[in-house]
Amino acid sequence: MTSPMSTTDSKNDAIARRDLRHVWHPCTQMQDHETLPIIPIRRGEGVWLEDFDGKRYLDAVSSWWVNLFGHANPRINTALKEQLDSLEHVILAGFTHEPIVELSERLVALAPEGLTRCFYGDNGSAATEIALKMSLHFWRNSGKPEKTRFICLENGYHGETLGSLSVTDIPLFSATYAPLLKEHLRAPSPDCSRREPGETWENHSRRQFEAMEKLLQQHHHEVAAVIVEPLVQGAAGMKMYHPVYLTLLRQACDHYGVHLIADEIAVGFGRTGTMFACEQAGITPHFLCLSKGLTGGYLPMSVVMTTDAIYAAFYDRYETLKGFLHSHSYTGNALAARAALASLDIFASDNVIEKNRELARAMAEALAPLHDHPNVLEVRQTGMIAAVELVKDKTSREPFDWRERRGLQIFEHALANGVLLRPIGNVVYFVPPYVITPDEIRFMVQTAIAAIDVAMSATASSSAHDNLYIP
Ligand SMILES: *Cc1c(COP(=O)(O)O)cnc(C)c1O
């Protein structure tokens, strides 16, 4: 099959053809690419990506939520080039280097009070696995080996590896692998899009907490930790809730002797309007998982931060076998640490959190016209994350059939008009780099609205992909 763009033999097409011969793309039904062109990107600058035919795309999803300060950021580039000439990587067991020492110091200074120990991994899934293992191992080291279960949230997402997938509640990603996964306990989501008419976010989140409290009450003796995505359940479609849920959760975890794991892999580093989402609830979790924005979107790296008390439970003579003998080859990579330091420098010098408030306001203003759209169930926003949930019928809340793939149609229309969106099912969301300008925000949102209008008016049968299945 030929792609719609292959009528002229462009450079894009030549690379895309080579790509499809050997590259198996992530989170993709590869058959989609019989009709959907792969876009080869030649260069990036700020919020813009440019393909080999010179067409530009505004990266409204920060390349899967990782980029903070734009592509090819001059300050991060300079820091990396300098690092490259002195040390690219060294084993972190028995050895160390300045970037990782300084990064740990700075993360401890920035994170909620009491998180003083940093354990590094090389991707987000590894971080959640590390936190789960550390929690269980802490209880074993502390004479409570029966605490081996975890409580997670409905709609939660914590990664793709088997341990992290076990505490993930997105059947599209996990159902097939059920025979490989361990069963854990699931509490209802605090997702405020389900609140009763007239109910506040706070009241809804409080009400949803009651079921979590019951689970803790019944199972605390066998539960090691509760794992949640603070404030925004990203992969489920940017489902949002009130910070009071986290405040109540931390209190209950203390009461019942259970750890709290805050997976801030997506929401950390300013996404929700504060450096870390937990700040809005005034809490310190027992484990804080960070990745994605950690290196400004440059290199894979993750970290699990925890307390001195937890660290102390592993600290003993070797023969006790209480040590945390977990490792990844690229743990503490020097280039990644240097990129992370350069990104933290930008936070420190450019007043980023403050300035993002204006950008968040510009997003809200640009999205305002959608509140009355007949197919928009809800426009929701937490800081620099905004989402639009589309439905077939606003009054009955009837969703579109997922087989119609309205989100994919929106993706295609927006892409043709220069904006990279990647809707999750029927949720269109915006997670742009923080270097976006108010004008670019208006362009991004207006392009999305036009794409939504086209996709909403299309009849179900006119979809070219109605038998296909991607998230
Ligand atoms: C992306 C994500 C992960 C997994 O990170 P990877 O680097 O993709 O393995 C885990 N938790 C949350 C909340 C995420 O958004």
The ligand as a MOL file (V3000), in Angstrom:
LIG
                    3D

  0  0  0     0  0            999 V3000
M  V30 BEGIN CTAB
M  V30 COUNTS 15 15 0 0 0
M  V30 BEGIN ATOM
M  V30 1 C 5.5030 6.9480 31.7750 0
M  V30 2 C 5.1200 6.4950 33.1310 0
M  V30 3 C 5.7310 5.3660 33.7240 0
M  V30 4 C 6.7030 4.4950 32.9940 0
M  V30 5 O 7.8630 5.1520 32.5860 0
M  V30 6 P 8.7230 4.5240 31.3840 0
M  V30 7 O 9.9560 5.3380 31.3510 0
M  V30 8 O 7.8700 4.6870 30.1470 0
M  V30 9 O 8.9680 3.1000 31.7050 0
M  V30 10 C 5.3490 5.0440 35.0080 0
M  V30 11 N 4.4510 5.7800 35.6840 0
M  V30 12 C 3.8670 6.8530 35.1510 0
M  V30 13 C 2.8930 7.6410 35.9590 0
M  V30 14 C 4.1560 7.2430 33.8460 0
M  V30 15 O 3.5190 8.2750 33.2940 0
M  V30 END ATOM
M  V30 BEGIN BOND
M  V30 1 1 1 2
M  V30 2 1 2 3
M  V30 3 2 2 14
M  V30 4 1 3 4
M  V30 5 2 3 10
M  V30 6 1 4 5
M  V30 7 1 5 6
M  V30 8 2 6 7
M  V30 9 1 6 8
M  V30 10 1 6 9
M  V30 11 1 10 11
M  V30 12 2 11 12
M  V30 13 1 12 13
M  V30 14 1 12 14
M  V30 15 1 14 15
M  V30 END BOND
M  V30 END CTAB
M  END
